[in-house]
Amino acid sequence: MANKLRITLVKSPIGYNKKQRAMAKSLGLGRLGSQVVRSNSSTIRGMVNKIIHLVEVEEIEVDESKTQAPQSNPAAKRNKAAADVDVVEADEVHDDTTPADEEETEA
């Protein structure tokens, strides 16, 4: 079990210092009532302490085995996307210019 923090924005950061507004935004808190779950680390704790007058914080216990998503291989996705691209031959390229456009470019 890992300890996490559930952080809820309960007071608007409007009218407060720009750094405090930025701190709320960097935690992922955009609107009143928005909640985020972050790891219980000293970095997050320090950010929360800067705007403690704007947020409610509760410590929650999360089972790690249920929260881990299956790992994916981004390189395999890139290779598959590259294989799906159709190659266009040089004689298949169409010229979309009209004869009137060609006359204007010559003048």
ZAKE-633439 format. One record per atom (N, C-alpha, C, O, CB): residue in one letter; atom name; x, y, z. Coordinates in Angstrom, 3 decimals, m for minus. Glycine has a CB too. Layout:
<firos>
[firo "A" "CA" [X Y Z]];
...
</firos>
This chain:
<firos>
[firo "M" "N" [0.829 m1.171 0.000]];
[firo "M" "CA" [0.000 0.000 0.000]];
[firo "M" "C" [0.886 1.252 0.000]];
[firo "M" "O" [1.871 1.341 0.734]];
[firo "M" "CB" [m0.950 m0.012 1.210]];
[firo "A" "N" [0.515 2.185 m0.821]];
[firo "A" "CA" [1.273 3.430 m0.917]];
[firo "A" "C" [0.404 4.582 m0.465]];
[firo "A" "O" [m0.799 4.600 m0.729]];
[firo "A" "CB" [1.780 3.665 m2.355]];
[firo "N" "N" [0.995 5.527 0.202]];
[firo "N" "CA" [0.252 6.696 0.637]];
[firo "N" "C" [0.211 7.713 m0.486]];
[firo "N" "O" [1.218 7.983 m1.139]];
[firo "N" "CB" [0.875 7.307 1.903]];
[firo "K" "N" [m0.959 8.267 m0.696]];
[firo "K" "CA" [m1.156 9.307 m1.700]];
[firo "K" "C" [m1.893 10.455 m1.044]];
[firo "K" "O" [m2.436 10.312 0.052]];
[firo "K" "CB" [m1.940 8.771 m2.941]];
[firo "L" "N" [m1.910 11.587 m1.711]];
[firo "L" "CA" [m2.626 12.761 m1.226]];
[firo "L" "C" [m3.754 13.084 m2.187]];
[firo "L" "O" [m3.538 13.165 m3.396]];
[firo "L" "CB" [m1.674 13.974 m1.068]];
[firo "R" "N" [m4.955 13.269 m1.662]];
[firo "R" "CA" [m6.071 13.762 m2.465]];
[firo "R" "C" [m6.173 15.253 m2.156]];
[firo "R" "O" [m6.443 15.645 m1.021]];
[firo "R" "CB" [m7.437 12.989 m2.148]];
[firo "I" "N" [m5.955 16.072 m3.173]];
[firo "I" "CA" [m5.920 17.519 m3.009]];
[firo "I" "C" [m7.143 18.092 m3.709]];
[firo "I" "O" [m7.381 17.805 m4.883]];
[firo "I" "CB" [m4.593 18.133 m3.581]];
[firo "T" "N" [m7.927 18.908 m2.991]];
[firo "T" "CA" [m9.146 19.510 m3.516]];
[firo "T" "C" [m9.027 21.021 m3.429]];
[firo "T" "O" [m8.688 21.559 m2.376]];
[firo "T" "CB" [m10.397 19.010 m2.746]];
[firo "L" "N" [m9.304 21.708 m4.530]];
[firo "L" "CA" [m9.299 23.171 m4.538]];
[firo "L" "C" [m10.631 23.655 m3.975]];
[firo "L" "O" [m11.679 23.417 m4.575]];
[firo "L" "CB" [m9.057 23.737 m5.983]];
[firo "V" "N" [m10.599 24.335 m2.824]];
[firo "V" "CA" [m11.835 24.770 m2.166]];
[firo "V" "C" [m12.002 26.284 m2.185]];
[firo "V" "O" [m13.083 26.785 m1.873]];
[firo "V" "CB" [m11.861 24.276 m0.734]];
[firo "K" "N" [m10.957 27.022 m2.543]];
[firo "K" "CA" [m11.042 28.474 m2.594]];
[firo "K" "C" [m10.351 28.938 m3.862]];
[firo "K" "O" [m9.315 28.397 m4.247]];
[firo "K" "CB" [m10.404 29.130 m1.329]];
[firo "S" "N" [m10.922 29.934 m4.507]];
[firo "S" "CA" [m10.390 30.414 m5.778]];
[firo "S" "C" [m9.045 31.115 m5.579]];
[firo "S" "O" [m8.886 31.900 m4.644]];
[firo "S" "CB" [m11.389 31.365 m6.449]];
[firo "P" "N" [m8.077 30.834 m6.455]];
[firo "P" "CA" [m6.786 31.521 m6.362]];
[firo "P" "C" [m6.810 32.928 m6.966]];
[firo "P" "O" [m5.792 33.620 m6.953]];
[firo "P" "CB" [m5.722 30.697 m7.051]];
[firo "I" "N" [m7.963 33.358 m7.498]];
[firo "I" "CA" [m8.057 34.711 m8.052]];
[firo "I" "C" [m7.870 35.703 m6.910]];
[firo "I" "O" [m8.460 35.551 m5.840]];
[firo "I" "CB" [m9.432 34.942 m8.783]];
[firo "G" "N" [m7.057 36.701 m7.142]];
[firo "G" "CA" [m6.801 37.717 m6.129]];
[firo "G" "C" [m5.596 37.411 m5.268]];
[firo "G" "O" [m5.200 38.225 m4.434]];
[firo "G" "CB" [m7.998 37.877 m5.261]];
[firo "Y" "N" [m5.009 36.238 m5.465]];
[firo "Y" "CA" [m3.809 35.882 m4.726]];
[firo "Y" "C" [m2.589 36.062 m5.619]];
[firo "Y" "O" [m2.710 36.321 m6.816]];
[firo "Y" "CB" [m3.896 34.431 m4.202]];
[firo "N" "N" [m1.445 35.924 m5.030]];
[firo "N" "CA" [m0.175 36.081 m5.714]];
[firo "N" "C" [m0.113 35.205 m6.979]];
[firo "N" "O" [m0.664 34.105 m7.010]];
[firo "N" "CB" [0.976 35.733 m4.766]];
[firo "K" "N" [0.554 35.704 m7.998]];
[firo "K" "CA" [0.696 34.962 m9.265]];
[firo "K" "C" [1.358 33.608 m9.043]];
[firo "K" "O" [0.992 32.627 m9.690]];
[firo "K" "CB" [1.515 35.781 m10.278]];
[firo "K" "N" [2.328 33.545 m8.135]];
[firo "K" "CA" [3.011 32.281 m7.860]];
[firo "K" "C" [2.059 31.261 m7.239]];
[firo "K" "O" [2.171 30.064 m7.501]];
[firo "K" "CB" [4.206 32.515 m6.933]];
[firo "Q" "N" [1.126 31.735 m6.420]];
[firo "Q" "CA" [0.169 30.826 m5.809]];
[firo "Q" "C" [m0.815 30.303 m6.844]];
[firo "Q" "O" [m1.201 29.135 m6.798]];
[firo "Q" "CB" [m0.578 31.520 m4.673]];
[firo "R" "N" [m1.225 31.154 m7.776]];
[firo "R" "CA" [m2.114 30.700 m8.862]];
[firo "R" "C" [m1.393 29.667 m9.710]];
[firo "R" "O" [m1.977 28.656 m10.100]];
[firo "R" "CB" [m2.580 31.896 m9.745]];
[firo "A" "N" [m0.114 29.926 m9.998]];
[firo "A" "CA" [0.677 28.989 m10.804]];
[firo "A" "C" [0.878 27.666 m10.070]];
[firo "A" "O" [0.906 26.607 m10.698]];
[firo "A" "CB" [2.040 29.605 m11.159]];
[firo "M" "N" [1.018 27.718 m8.755]];
[firo "M" "CA" [1.205 26.496 m7.966]];
[firo "M" "C" [m0.045 25.621 m8.036]];
[firo "M" "O" [0.058 24.403 m8.178]];
[firo "M" "CB" [1.534 26.842 m6.494]];
[firo "A" "N" [m1.227 26.239 m7.938]];
[firo "A" "CA" [m2.474 25.478 m8.041]];
[firo "A" "C" [m2.587 24.850 m9.419]];
[firo "A" "O" [m2.993 23.695 m9.549]];
[firo "A" "CB" [m3.694 26.379 m7.761]];
[firo "K" "N" [m2.226 25.611 m10.451]];
[firo "K" "CA" [m2.291 25.101 m11.825]];
[firo "K" "C" [m1.302 23.949 m12.026]];
[firo "K" "O" [m1.623 22.961 m12.685]];
[firo "K" "CB" [m2.000 26.234 m12.835]];
[firo "S" "N" [m0.113 24.076 m11.464]];
[firo "S" "CA" [0.897 23.033 m11.647]];
[firo "S" "C" [0.529 21.744 m10.912]];
[firo "S" "O" [0.977 20.663 m11.294]];
[firo "S" "CB" [2.254 23.530 m11.165]];
[firo "L" "N" [m0.274 21.851 m9.875]];
[firo "L" "CA" [m0.768 20.645 m9.204]];
[firo "L" "C" [m1.897 19.998 m9.986]];
[firo "L" "O" [m2.283 18.866 m9.696]];
[firo "L" "CB" [m1.241 20.977 m7.793]];
[firo "G" "N" [m2.435 20.713 m10.984]];
[firo "G" "CA" [m3.511 20.161 m11.800]];
[firo "G" "C" [m4.883 20.612 m11.337]];
[firo "G" "O" [m5.895 20.024 m11.720]];
[firo "G" "CB" [m3.445 18.661 m11.791]];
[firo "L" "N" [m4.923 21.647 m10.519]];
[firo "L" "CA" [m6.184 22.147 m9.985]];
[firo "L" "C" [m6.622 23.349 m10.813]];
[firo "L" "O" [m6.008 24.413 m10.735]];
[firo "L" "CB" [m6.050 22.525 m8.480]];
[firo "G" "N" [m7.664 23.187 m11.593]];
[firo "G" "CA" [m8.090 24.260 m12.473]];
[firo "G" "C" [m9.322 24.992 m11.975]];
[firo "G" "O" [m9.350 26.222 m11.973]];
[firo "G" "CB" [m8.353 23.719 m13.829]];
[firo "R" "N" [m10.331 24.260 m11.557]];
[firo "R" "CA" [m11.599 24.866 m11.146]];
[firo "R" "C" [m11.874 24.550 m9.676]];
[firo "R" "O" [m11.289 23.634 m9.099]];
[firo "R" "CB" [m12.766 24.360 m12.037]];
[firo "L" "N" [m12.763 25.322 m9.098]];
[firo "L" "CA" [m13.173 25.046 m7.728]];
[firo "L" "C" [m13.780 23.646 m7.654]];
[firo "L" "O" [m14.566 23.244 m8.513]];
[firo "L" "CB" [m14.183 26.115 m7.226]];
[firo "G" "N" [m13.404 22.931 m6.629]];
[firo "G" "CA" [m13.925 21.591 m6.458]];
[firo "G" "C" [m13.146 20.522 m7.198]];
[firo "G" "O" [m13.418 19.334 m7.023]];
[firo "G" "CB" [m15.328 21.555 m6.894]];
[firo "S" "N" [m12.183 20.912 m8.020]];
[firo "S" "CA" [m11.417 19.900 m8.747]];
[firo "S" "C" [m10.497 19.168 m7.774]];
[firo "S" "O" [m9.966 19.753 m6.830]];
[firo "S" "CB" [m10.594 20.545 m9.902]];
[firo "Q" "N" [m10.326 17.880 m8.030]];
[firo "Q" "CA" [m9.509 17.032 m7.170]];
[firo "Q" "C" [m8.443 16.333 m7.980]];
[firo "Q" "O" [m8.658 15.965 m9.135]];
[firo "Q" "CB" [m10.373 16.007 m6.437]];
[firo "V" "N" [m7.291 16.156 m7.362]];
[firo "V" "CA" [m6.220 15.373 m7.963]];
[firo "V" "C" [m5.654 14.454 m6.888]];
[firo "V" "O" [m5.740 14.747 m5.695]];
[firo "V" "CB" [m5.106 16.295 m8.571]];
[firo "V" "N" [m5.079 13.350 m7.321]];
[firo "V" "CA" [m4.391 12.440 m6.415]];
[firo "V" "C" [m2.929 12.445 m6.815]];
[firo "V" "O" [m2.581 12.131 m7.953]];
[firo "V" "CB" [m5.000 10.987 m6.462]];
[firo "R" "N" [m2.085 12.804 m5.875]];
[firo "R" "CA" [m0.647 12.888 m6.115]];
[firo "R" "C" [0.092 12.035 m5.090]];
[firo "R" "O" [m0.442 11.707 m4.031]];
[firo "R" "CB" [m0.161 14.359 m6.055]];
[firo "S" "N" [1.318 11.686 m5.421]];
[firo "S" "CA" [2.131 10.899 m4.500]];
[firo "S" "C" [2.461 11.736 m3.267]];
[firo "S" "O" [2.523 12.963 m3.340]];
[firo "S" "CB" [3.428 10.406 m5.192]];
[firo "N" "N" [2.668 11.078 m2.159]];
[firo "N" "CA" [2.988 11.759 m0.914]];
[firo "N" "C" [4.497 11.926 m0.834]];
[firo "N" "O" [5.180 11.182 m0.131]];
[firo "N" "CB" [2.444 10.974 0.318]];
[firo "S" "N" [5.006 12.907 m1.558]];
[firo "S" "CA" [6.438 13.175 m1.559]];
[firo "S" "C" [6.690 14.557 m0.993]];
[firo "S" "O" [5.770 15.366 m0.868]];
[firo "S" "CB" [7.025 13.053 m2.981]];
[firo "S" "N" [7.913 14.819 m0.658]];
[firo "S" "CA" [8.256 16.122 m0.084]];
[firo "S" "C" [8.040 17.248 m1.095]];
[firo "S" "O" [7.724 18.373 m0.709]];
[firo "S" "CB" [9.711 16.123 0.399]];
[firo "T" "N" [8.205 16.957 m2.369]];
[firo "T" "CA" [7.990 17.968 m3.408]];
[firo "T" "C" [6.530 18.387 m3.451]];
[firo "T" "O" [6.224 19.579 m3.457]];
[firo "T" "CB" [8.430 17.436 m4.781]];
[firo "I" "N" [5.640 17.426 m3.481]];
[firo "I" "CA" [4.206 17.716 m3.520]];
[firo "I" "C" [3.763 18.372 m2.222]];
[firo "I" "O" [2.967 19.312 m2.238]];
[firo "I" "CB" [3.396 16.431 m3.772]];
[firo "R" "N" [4.272 17.883 m1.098]];
[firo "R" "CA" [3.939 18.485 0.198]];
[firo "R" "C" [4.346 19.959 0.235]];
[firo "R" "O" [3.602 20.796 0.747]];
[firo "R" "CB" [4.631 17.714 1.344]];
[firo "G" "N" [5.516 20.276 m0.301]];
[firo "G" "CA" [5.973 21.665 m0.335]];
[firo "G" "C" [5.077 22.539 m1.193]];
[firo "G" "O" [4.785 23.681 m0.838]];
[firo "G" "CB" [7.395 21.734 m0.849]];
[firo "M" "N" [4.640 21.994 m2.331]];
[firo "M" "CA" [3.733 22.747 m3.202]];
[firo "M" "C" [2.404 23.001 m2.502]];
[firo "M" "O" [1.848 24.096 m2.586]];
[firo "M" "CB" [3.501 21.992 m4.525]];
[firo "V" "N" [1.900 21.981 m1.811]];
[firo "V" "CA" [0.629 22.115 m1.103]];
[firo "V" "C" [0.763 23.128 0.030]];
[firo "V" "O" [m0.156 23.914 0.260]];
[firo "V" "CB" [0.163 20.749 m0.553]];
[firo "N" "N" [1.882 23.124 0.736]];
[firo "N" "CA" [2.068 24.053 1.851]];
[firo "N" "C" [2.074 25.511 1.382]];
[firo "N" "O" [1.727 26.404 2.155]];
[firo "N" "CB" [3.372 23.739 2.582]];
[firo "K" "N" [2.455 25.760 0.150]];
[firo "K" "CA" [2.437 27.125 m0.376]];
[firo "K" "C" [1.021 27.642 m0.590]];
[firo "K" "O" [0.782 28.849 m0.540]];
[firo "K" "CB" [3.205 27.190 m1.680]];
[firo "I" "N" [0.068 26.717 m0.832]];
[firo "I" "CA" [m1.316 27.144 m1.099]];
[firo "I" "C" [m2.290 26.442 m0.165]];
[firo "I" "O" [m3.426 26.164 m0.548]];
[firo "I" "CB" [m1.699 26.861 m2.564]];
[firo "I" "N" [m1.853 26.152 1.064]];
[firo "I" "CA" [m2.681 25.402 2.007]];
[firo "I" "C" [m3.978 26.140 2.320]];
[firo "I" "O" [m4.970 25.507 2.681]];
[firo "I" "CB" [m1.907 25.138 3.296]];
[firo "H" "N" [m3.991 27.464 2.191]];
[firo "H" "CA" [m5.192 28.249 2.465]];
[firo "H" "C" [m6.222 28.118 1.343]];
[firo "H" "O" [m7.357 28.570 1.499]];
[firo "H" "CB" [m4.825 29.715 2.665]];
[firo "L" "N" [m5.846 27.505 0.211]];
[firo "L" "CA" [m6.749 27.351 m0.928]];
[firo "L" "C" [m7.249 25.920 m1.108]];
[firo "L" "O" [m8.207 25.692 m1.847]];
[firo "L" "CB" [m6.057 27.799 m2.186]];
[firo "V" "N" [m6.619 24.960 m0.446]];
[firo "V" "CA" [m6.912 23.557 m0.713]];
[firo "V" "C" [m7.245 22.793 0.565]];
[firo "V" "O" [m6.928 23.223 1.674]];
[firo "V" "CB" [m5.734 22.903 m1.413]];
[firo "E" "N" [m7.897 21.644 0.372]];
[firo "E" "CA" [m8.062 20.643 1.423]];
[firo "E" "C" [m7.240 19.435 1.017]];
[firo "E" "O" [m7.239 19.040 m0.148]];
[firo "E" "CB" [m9.577 20.262 1.645]];
[firo "V" "N" [m6.549 18.856 1.966]];
[firo "V" "CA" [m5.679 17.721 1.681]];
[firo "V" "C" [m6.061 16.569 2.589]];
[firo "V" "O" [m6.228 16.747 3.795]];
[firo "V" "CB" [m4.186 18.096 1.865]];
[firo "E" "N" [m6.200 15.383 2.003]];
[firo "E" "CA" [m6.406 14.191 2.806]];
[firo "E" "C" [m5.477 13.095 2.300]];
[firo "E" "O" [m5.242 12.947 1.101]];
[firo "E" "CB" [m7.889 13.732 2.760]];
[firo "E" "N" [m4.965 12.341 3.250]];
[firo "E" "CA" [m4.052 11.251 2.927]];
[firo "E" "C" [m4.881 10.002 2.694]];
[firo "E" "O" [m5.731 9.653 3.513]];
[firo "E" "CB" [m2.997 11.027 4.060]];
[firo "I" "N" [m4.635 9.329 1.579]];
[firo "I" "CA" [m5.370 8.114 1.255]];
[firo "I" "C" [m4.382 6.984 1.014]];
[firo "I" "O" [m3.220 7.218 0.682]];
[firo "I" "CB" [m6.278 8.325 0.018]];
[firo "E" "N" [m4.850 5.781 1.183]];
[firo "E" "CA" [m4.031 4.599 0.923]];
[firo "E" "C" [m4.526 3.952 m0.357]];
[firo "E" "O" [m5.721 3.697 m0.508]];
[firo "E" "CB" [m4.081 3.592 2.118]];
[firo "V" "N" [m3.625 3.689 m1.265]];
[firo "V" "CA" [m3.968 3.125 m2.563]];
[firo "V" "C" [m3.223 1.809 m2.722]];
[firo "V" "O" [m2.029 1.724 m2.434]];
[firo "V" "CB" [m3.624 4.111 m3.721]];
[firo "D" "N" [m3.931 0.787 m3.183]];
[firo "D" "CA" [m3.313 m0.505 m3.455]];
[firo "D" "C" [m2.587 m0.421 m4.789]];
[firo "D" "O" [m3.225 m0.227 m5.824]];
[firo "D" "CB" [m4.372 m1.650 m3.464]];
[firo "E" "N" [m1.278 m0.562 m4.784]];
[firo "E" "CA" [m0.451 m0.410 m5.986]];
[firo "E" "C" [m0.796 m1.427 m7.070]];
[firo "E" "O" [m0.698 m1.113 m8.257]];
[firo "E" "CB" [1.014 m0.537 m5.623]];
[firo "S" "N" [m1.197 m2.636 m6.689]];
[firo "S" "CA" [m1.459 m3.671 m7.693]];
[firo "S" "C" [m2.663 m3.319 m8.558]];
[firo "S" "O" [m2.743 m3.768 m9.701]];
[firo "S" "CB" [m1.685 m5.021 m7.015]];
[firo "K" "N" [m3.603 m2.526 m8.042]];
[firo "K" "CA" [m4.788 m2.164 m8.809]];
[firo "K" "C" [m4.575 m0.936 m9.676]];
[firo "K" "O" [m5.298 m0.745 m10.654]];
[firo "K" "CB" [m5.942 m1.928 m7.883]];
[firo "T" "N" [m3.601 m0.098 m9.343]];
[firo "T" "CA" [m3.436 1.164 m10.060]];
[firo "T" "C" [m2.449 1.085 m11.213]];
[firo "T" "O" [m2.435 1.981 m12.056]];
[firo "T" "CB" [m2.994 2.225 m9.111]];
[firo "Q" "N" [m1.634 0.060 m11.281]];
[firo "Q" "CA" [m0.639 m0.011 m12.340]];
[firo "Q" "C" [m1.279 m0.448 m13.651]];
[firo "Q" "O" [m1.938 m1.484 m13.730]];
[firo "Q" "CB" [0.487 m0.970 m11.954]];
[firo "A" "N" [m1.066 0.371 m14.676]];
[firo "A" "CA" [m1.570 0.044 m16.009]];
[firo "A" "C" [m0.550 m0.841 m16.712]];
[firo "A" "O" [0.635 m0.793 m16.381]];
[firo "A" "CB" [m1.853 1.336 m16.840]];
[firo "P" "N" [m0.982 m1.645 m17.672]];
[firo "P" "CA" [m0.029 m2.468 m18.412]];
[firo "P" "C" [0.943 m1.591 m19.187]];
[firo "P" "O" [0.563 m0.564 m19.750]];
[firo "P" "CB" [m0.761 m3.421 m19.365]];
[firo "Q" "N" [2.177 m2.005 m19.206]];
[firo "Q" "CA" [3.214 m1.243 m19.890]];
[firo "Q" "C" [3.087 m1.441 m21.395]];
[firo "Q" "O" [2.856 m2.555 m21.863]];
[firo "Q" "CB" [4.619 m1.663 m19.403]];
[firo "S" "N" [3.238 m0.365 m22.144]];
[firo "S" "CA" [3.192 m0.466 m23.598]];
[firo "S" "C" [4.554 m0.101 m24.167]];
[firo "S" "O" [5.367 0.545 m23.505]];
[firo "S" "CB" [2.087 0.449 m24.187]];
[firo "N" "N" [4.784 m0.516 m25.376]];
[firo "N" "CA" [6.054 m0.258 m26.034]];
[firo "N" "C" [5.849 0.831 m27.079]];
[firo "N" "O" [5.294 0.551 m28.142]];
[firo "N" "CB" [6.626 m1.552 m26.679]];
[firo "P" "N" [6.284 2.080 m26.809]];
[firo "P" "CA" [6.062 3.159 m27.772]];
[firo "P" "C" [6.814 2.944 m29.089]];
[firo "P" "O" [6.365 3.415 m30.134]];
[firo "P" "CB" [6.478 4.479 m27.162]];
[firo "A" "N" [7.938 2.247 m29.055]];
[firo "A" "CA" [8.689 2.004 m30.285]];
[firo "A" "C" [7.885 1.109 m31.227]];
[firo "A" "O" [7.921 1.300 m32.443]];
[firo "A" "CB" [10.057 1.360 m29.970]];
[firo "A" "N" [7.169 0.147 m30.681]];
[firo "A" "CA" [6.350 m0.731 m31.515]];
[firo "A" "C" [5.215 0.052 m32.163]];
[firo "A" "O" [4.850 m0.223 m33.306]];
[firo "A" "CB" [5.787 m1.895 m30.685]];
[firo "K" "N" [4.653 1.025 m31.446]];
[firo "K" "CA" [3.593 1.850 m32.019]];
[firo "K" "C" [4.118 2.691 m33.171]];
[firo "K" "O" [3.447 2.835 m34.193]];
[firo "K" "CB" [2.979 2.751 m30.949]];
[firo "R" "N" [5.320 3.251 m33.011]];
[firo "R" "CA" [5.911 4.060 m34.092]];
[firo "R" "C" [6.159 3.211 m35.328]];
[firo "R" "O" [5.878 3.646 m36.444]];
[firo "R" "CB" [7.230 4.709 m33.628]];
[firo "N" "N" [6.685 2.000 m35.142]];
[firo "N" "CA" [6.971 1.128 m36.271]];
[firo "N" "C" [5.691 0.727 m36.986]];
[firo "N" "O" [5.665 0.658 m38.215]];
[firo "N" "CB" [7.727 m0.111 m35.808]];
[firo "K" "N" [4.632 0.462 m36.233]];
[firo "K" "CA" [3.359 0.091 m36.842]];
[firo "K" "C" [2.788 1.268 m37.626]];
[firo "K" "O" [2.260 1.084 m38.723]];
[firo "K" "CB" [2.357 m0.377 m35.766]];
[firo "A" "N" [2.890 2.475 m37.074]];
[firo "A" "CA" [2.380 3.663 m37.761]];
[firo "A" "C" [3.173 3.907 m39.045]];
[firo "A" "O" [2.600 4.311 m40.057]];
[firo "A" "CB" [2.454 4.904 m36.835]];
[firo "A" "N" [4.469 3.667 m39.011]];
[firo "A" "CA" [5.291 3.867 m40.202]];
[firo "A" "C" [4.951 2.832 m41.275]];
[firo "A" "O" [5.020 3.136 m42.466]];
[firo "A" "CB" [6.786 3.790 m39.841]];
[firo "A" "N" [4.590 1.628 m40.874]];
[firo "A" "CA" [4.246 0.577 m41.832]];
[firo "A" "C" [2.898 0.847 m42.498]];
[firo "A" "O" [2.658 0.383 m43.612]];
[firo "A" "CB" [4.222 m0.785 m41.137]];
[firo "D" "N" [2.014 1.592 m41.825]];
[firo "D" "CA" [0.690 1.874 m42.360]];
[firo "D" "C" [0.679 3.001 m43.394]];
[firo "D" "O" [m0.323 3.187 m44.085]];
[firo "D" "CB" [m0.237 2.220 m41.237]];
[firo "V" "N" [1.763 3.747 m43.512]];
[firo "V" "CA" [1.810 4.871 m44.444]];
[firo "V" "C" [1.961 4.345 m45.863]];
[firo "V" "O" [2.824 3.512 m46.140]];
[firo "V" "CB" [2.969 5.838 m44.094]];
[firo "D" "N" [1.110 4.843 m46.761]];
[firo "D" "CA" [1.196 4.447 m48.163]];
[firo "D" "C" [2.255 5.282 m48.876]];
[firo "D" "O" [2.363 6.490 m48.662]];
[firo "D" "CB" [m0.173 4.600 m48.859]];
[firo "V" "N" [3.023 4.625 m49.715]];
[firo "V" "CA" [4.038 5.317 m50.491]];
[firo "V" "C" [3.403 5.778 m51.797]];
[firo "V" "O" [2.752 4.996 m52.490]];
[firo "V" "CB" [5.276 4.401 m50.754]];
[firo "V" "N" [3.596 7.051 m52.129]];
[firo "V" "CA" [3.031 7.610 m53.347]];
[firo "V" "C" [4.137 7.659 m54.399]];
[firo "V" "O" [5.202 8.234 m54.172]];
[firo "V" "CB" [2.420 9.032 m53.095]];
[firo "E" "N" [3.870 7.056 m55.538]];
[firo "E" "CA" [4.829 7.071 m56.631]];
[firo "E" "C" [4.861 8.454 m57.274]];
[firo "E" "O" [3.891 9.205 m57.173]];
[firo "E" "CB" [4.481 5.993 m57.678]];
[firo "A" "N" [5.953 8.791 m57.924]];
[firo "A" "CA" [6.121 10.112 m58.522]];
[firo "A" "C" [5.098 10.361 m59.629]];
[firo "A" "O" [4.647 11.496 m59.783]];
[firo "A" "CB" [7.535 10.264 m59.076]];
[firo "D" "N" [4.713 9.345 m60.404]];
[firo "D" "CA" [3.760 9.556 m61.489]];
[firo "D" "C" [2.318 9.646 m60.973]];
[firo "D" "O" [1.424 10.017 m61.734]];
[firo "D" "CB" [3.877 8.428 m62.511]];
[firo "E" "N" [2.073 9.318 m59.706]];
[firo "E" "CA" [0.734 9.404 m59.140]];
[firo "E" "C" [0.415 10.781 m58.572]];
[firo "E" "O" [m0.740 11.057 m58.248]];
[firo "E" "CB" [0.572 8.371 m58.067]];
[firo "V" "N" [1.406 11.641 m58.446]];
[firo "V" "CA" [1.187 12.964 m57.863]];
[firo "V" "C" [0.421 13.797 m58.871]];
[firo "V" "O" [0.787 13.855 m60.045]];
[firo "V" "CB" [2.537 13.654 m57.471]];
[firo "H" "N" [m0.645 14.445 m58.412]];
[firo "H" "CA" [m1.483 15.249 m59.282]];
[firo "H" "C" [m1.148 16.721 m59.111]];
[firo "H" "O" [m0.900 17.193 m58.001]];
[firo "H" "CB" [m2.966 14.996 m58.993]];
[firo "D" "N" [m1.146 17.421 m60.203]];
[firo "D" "CA" [m0.906 18.852 m60.172]];
[firo "D" "C" [m2.262 19.537 m60.106]];
[firo "D" "O" [m3.069 19.390 m61.024]];
[firo "D" "CB" [m0.079 19.328 m61.415]];
[firo "D" "N" [m2.527 20.286 m59.036]];
[firo "D" "CA" [m3.824 20.920 m58.829]];
[firo "D" "C" [m3.908 22.318 m59.430]];
[firo "D" "O" [m4.923 22.993 m59.251]];
[firo "D" "CB" [m4.125 20.988 m57.361]];
[firo "T" "N" [m2.895 22.767 m60.122]];
[firo "T" "CA" [m2.949 24.118 m60.692]];
[firo "T" "C" [m3.765 24.090 m61.979]];
[firo "T" "O" [m3.761 23.102 m62.713]];
[firo "T" "CB" [m1.517 24.671 m60.962]];
[firo "T" "N" [m4.441 25.160 m62.229]];
[firo "T" "CA" [m5.240 25.292 m63.446]];
[firo "T" "C" [m4.429 26.094 m64.460]];
[firo "T" "O" [m3.463 26.755 m64.081]];
[firo "T" "CB" [m6.624 25.982 m63.154]];
[firo "P" "N" [m4.804 26.051 m65.755]];
[firo "P" "CA" [m4.064 26.830 m66.743]];
[firo "P" "C" [m4.070 28.332 m66.431]];
[firo "P" "O" [m3.102 29.022 m66.754]];
[firo "P" "CB" [m4.648 26.593 m68.122]];
[firo "A" "N" [m5.131 28.850 m65.813]];
[firo "A" "CA" [m5.172 30.270 m65.466]];
[firo "A" "C" [m4.109 30.585 m64.402]];
[firo "A" "O" [m3.504 31.657 m64.422]];
[firo "A" "CB" [m6.587 30.665 m64.958]];
[firo "D" "N" [m3.894 29.667 m63.497]];
[firo "D" "CA" [m2.879 29.875 m62.464]];
[firo "D" "C" [m1.482 29.904 m63.078]];
[firo "D" "O" [m0.623 30.665 m62.631]];
[firo "D" "CB" [m2.967 28.774 m61.392]];
[firo "E" "N" [m1.248 29.075 m64.105]];
[firo "E" "CA" [0.058 29.023 m64.739]];
[firo "E" "C" [0.339 30.328 m65.484]];
[firo "E" "O" [1.477 30.798 m65.489]];
[firo "E" "CB" [0.144 27.825 m65.698]];
[firo "E" "N" [m0.677 30.920 m66.113]];
[firo "E" "CA" [m0.488 32.179 m66.829]];
[firo "E" "C" [m0.116 33.289 m65.866]];
[firo "E" "O" [0.720 34.130 m66.198]];
[firo "E" "CB" [m1.751 32.556 m67.606]];
[firo "E" "N" [m0.720 33.315 m64.667]];
[firo "E" "CA" [m0.427 34.352 m63.686]];
[firo "E" "C" [0.986 34.226 m63.163]];
[firo "E" "O" [1.637 35.237 m62.898]];
[firo "E" "CB" [m1.413 34.291 m62.537]];
[firo "T" "N" [1.479 32.996 m63.006]];
[firo "T" "CA" [2.816 32.815 m62.479]];
[firo "T" "C" [3.873 33.175 m63.516]];
[firo "T" "O" [4.973 33.579 m63.141]];
[firo "T" "CB" [3.005 31.384 m62.010]];
[firo "E" "N" [3.573 33.041 m64.821]];
[firo "E" "CA" [4.534 33.382 m65.853]];
[firo "E" "C" [4.681 34.884 m66.001]];
[firo "E" "O" [5.755 35.360 m66.370]];
[firo "E" "CB" [4.127 32.768 m67.171]];
[firo "A" "N" [3.630 35.645 m65.723]];
[firo "A" "CA" [3.643 37.088 m65.934]];
[firo "A" "C" [4.395 37.828 m64.880]];
[firo "A" "O" [4.487 39.055 m64.933]];
[firo "A" "CB" [2.266 37.607 m65.997]];
</firos>
